[in-house]
Amino acid sequence: MIAGLATALAQVLVVGLGAPLLVGVLRTLKARLVGRRGPAPWQPYADLRKLLVKDAVVSTTTSWIFRVTPYVLVATMLVAAVIVPVLASRTGLPFAGIILLMYLFMLGTFFLALAGLDSGSAFGGMGSSRGVAVAALAEPTVILAVFALALRAETTNLGGIVERFASEPRLALDPAHLLAFAAFFIVMLAETGRLPVDNPATHLELTMIHGAMVLEYSGRHLALVEWAAAMKLFVFLALLANLFFPWGVSSLVEPVPVLLGLLALAGKLAVLTAALAVLETLMAKLRLFRVPELLAGSFALALLSVTAVFLVR
Amino acid sequence: MAALGFLCATAVGVVAIAAGLAGVFGRAWTLSVPWLVPLGGLELALDPLGGFFLALVGVATIPASIYAIGYAGGERRGVLAYVGFVLAMCVVPLAANLMSFAIAWELMSLACYFLVLHDPREPGAVRAAWVYAVMTHAGLVCLLAGMLLLGAATGSWRFADWHAAAPGLTALRRDAVFVLLAAGFLGKAGVIPLHVWLPLAHPAAPSHVSALMSGVMIKLGVYGLLRAGFDWLGAGPVWWGVAVLLLGATSSVIGVLYALVDHDLKRLLAFHSIENIGIILIGVGAAMIYRPAGLEALALLALAAGLYHTLNHAAFKALLFLGAGAVVHGTGTRNMEELGGLIKRMPWTAACFLAGSAAIAALPPFNGFVSEWLTFMALLQNTRLAEPALNLVFALGIAGLALTSGLAMACFVKAFGISFLALPRSEAAARAHEAPSSMRAAMVALAVLCLGLGLAPTLVVPVLLGVARGLTGATAPVEVVDGLTLSVSGDFGSLSTLVLAVALAGGLMLPLVALRLAGASRRVRRAETWGCGRVLQTSRMEYTATAFSNPFKRVFDFFYRPAKRLAIEFHPESRLFVERIEYENPTRSIFEDWLYRPVLGTLSAVARRARAIQSGSTNVYLAYILAMLLVLLVLA
């Protein structure tokens, strides 16, 4: 019980404190890849601190939804940080289903989209409309990719999936596994607002989804929103790393294995971040109405993965 | 006077819940009055399944009736039909033979017809009532045909005898009876493509009636399907389940797609009823596939998931319809493009509608999430079937359910965000007033129920498993661990919404404390929304509902087939000055174009042809009668 709570706390600390660093490293890498020097990797911490000491400006048009949303976003991400096997496979909560996790993200998206509409500006509404469209179309892919995993691990509990694949590494070399990974990777790009779906670097109305929804936020509210977005990226990458390549994730909640788990996670995240940086440097943003085609492609991959499980067993 | 009628309906609801719960917990009860009506007389019986649906009637009736006191308290019109409607709905799940069932079913439909025709001056009400009458009677014809076939084959009009005699029927007759009964019941449930009456009838009726129609009446179609598919006909072949599951998946996706582009608040909710019936049927269909394969534990799980969603939908859809009614009451319009900013003028209604939206969008920890999670749990375990074709059907069901919940989330961002947030888009919305206390009380009670059903699945699921066990009979794959956690099939999946809610509350508190410790600024400045440099912010700058749903229109254009109409009026002197722009982007219904119009066209063509024998001369008609008599005599 106490060990479980300690792990949960450790995971929250790792996700909460690591997320800005992840974003910072990603930005630095991207800058280097295009030949710029770029900011230091810990620039996001400085940004967050700067936002925190500023006053929050809240529009007179808005209601309590607008002010509550940053807290809801952070809350969903903190709970997600407890649920996802970041350091150890079994974590603080007695249940940790992947379906619950996806719906938890949806709770955040729901409130963020409402907040976008609440300001009454056309930008916010546009961002909300696009945001929920992308989220809704990504949903079936996520669930099917998850289904492909759950089928072979015979459980939907995240900890169970990790333990199963860790104990039987040959399961992870299956074609179904790789197809599901590809599908999940594309969905990750859509869900966390990365290129080619959304452009995290700009505030131009033609490209932005997440940026448009949060345009009215300032001060500590914006800090919370940005922090939650960074945590979402961290959680998704950790999911990709630990669900599909479960090596190094501790099944025991003791200090030494958990510390090793942290090192393994850092290594896997470094690889994934580098891949993401290269991908974002090579790719241009898709037109908004080409995004559904991309998501349909990832849906097809997920469906193929599930079919492969049925036919090859 | 009218208020007295609504109080009576409330009392009926209380009795229905009490009797229904007694039935759910195994108290059996029968009433037989053989002389009252022909064909076996009146016969009523209470069993767990009937008890569940009887309690369901009560769950929606009590708040709807209390709400009606404030909403339509002074209006006498329709009170009698309302009370009759409630009573008939109570009798339907109790009926134990053909005649009692047919009478209760038809009374329910008739009362509903009068309630839809509540205000004949309202545009569309007459047409809505007409379409409803046609569809409900077409359904009744199917039902009676199926029941008469079954009755003739088994030689009895009592449902209990049908259950006993069903295994002796030929496969063909069983299939025929099932198809007829399913068509009748699913038409009442509003399943695509038999849904055309539903989006017309729900908005035409007063809101407390819409809440009952959507919350309970269409569920009685599900009740009938469960009775027919599990009780009267016993376990059927696999294709029944496949058909029900695919129909459910289609209904859920198409229902929510229609809801996305509709900007009439009550019509939008009506389309969501089609969607939710689809979700229920996905569970029921899965149970019907698992059962013949001998996986009775999974069938039980799928059925319990369907029943849970039935209960949840009754709670949140009643809540949403009552909320929409409060909006109509406060502003006088249902058109979302004329609403906006209501959260400031109607805070109670807004909070309740938000709770209902979260519940229907399946957001944890509300009740919609729990039943969808259970449905997923039931569907995801289909690998035990080891039959690739069936597994793929399940995969489609899973993808359909996931797409539906994503789209439902999007749709309720639109419904709540456009109607309640930002600036009012019309005078009516700017002058909106909060609903009176009886309406508020009903909505708050339902919102609390939605949250309660979400937080306490460990109390609800065992009861529902008990109800479902009467239909499939097996040991449940669900365990309640330490009173808080639902655990499905050992380690397959587990959920504790209560712990989740506590964790979420902790997550909400943590940043408040952390910000204080980090020395963050606590000041808030108020300012206008940034308008790209424009000084004045008006509601004309807001995103509209049409604009909001446009991405979906474009992505699914093969389905919506949108037709763009643009009319620009220029100034007579110069085309550089535009006086008026009218932009319309309507969608066309595939079902009306490709299914109903051809059928209706054929029907009227046949009728035109048949007019040839209609001369108006009495002698010719007498000759027809004589000829008919002769033919009958020869055939006999």
Interface residues (C-beta under 8 A of the other chain):
Chain A: L52 V53 K54 D55 A56 V57 V58 S59 T60 T61 T62 S63 W64 I65 P70 Y71 V72 V74 A75 T76 M77 L78 V79 V82 L93 P94 F95 G97 I99 L100 Y103 L104 M106 L107 T109 F110 A113 L114 G116 L117 D118 S119 G120 S121 A122 G124 G125 M126 S128 S129 R130 V132 A133 A135 A136 L137 A138 E139 P140 V142 I143 L144 F147 A150 L151 E154 T155 T156 N157 G160 L215 E216 G219 R220 A223 L224 L288 F289 P292 F299 L303 V306 T307 V309 F310 L311
Chain B: I343 K344 A350 L354 A358 A361 A362 L363 P364 F369 W373 F376 M377 L380 T383 P388 N391 L392 A395 I398 A399 G400 L401 A402 L403 S405 G406 L407 M409 A410 F412 V413 K414 F416 G417 I418 L421 A422 L423 V481 D482 L484 T485 D491 F492 G493 S494 L495 S496 V499 L500 A503 L504 A505 G506 G507 L508 L510 P511 L512 L515 A518 G519 A520 S521 R523 V524 R525 R526 A527 E528 T529 W530 G531 Q537 S539 M541 E542 Y543 T544 A547 F548 S549 N550 P551 F552 R554 V555
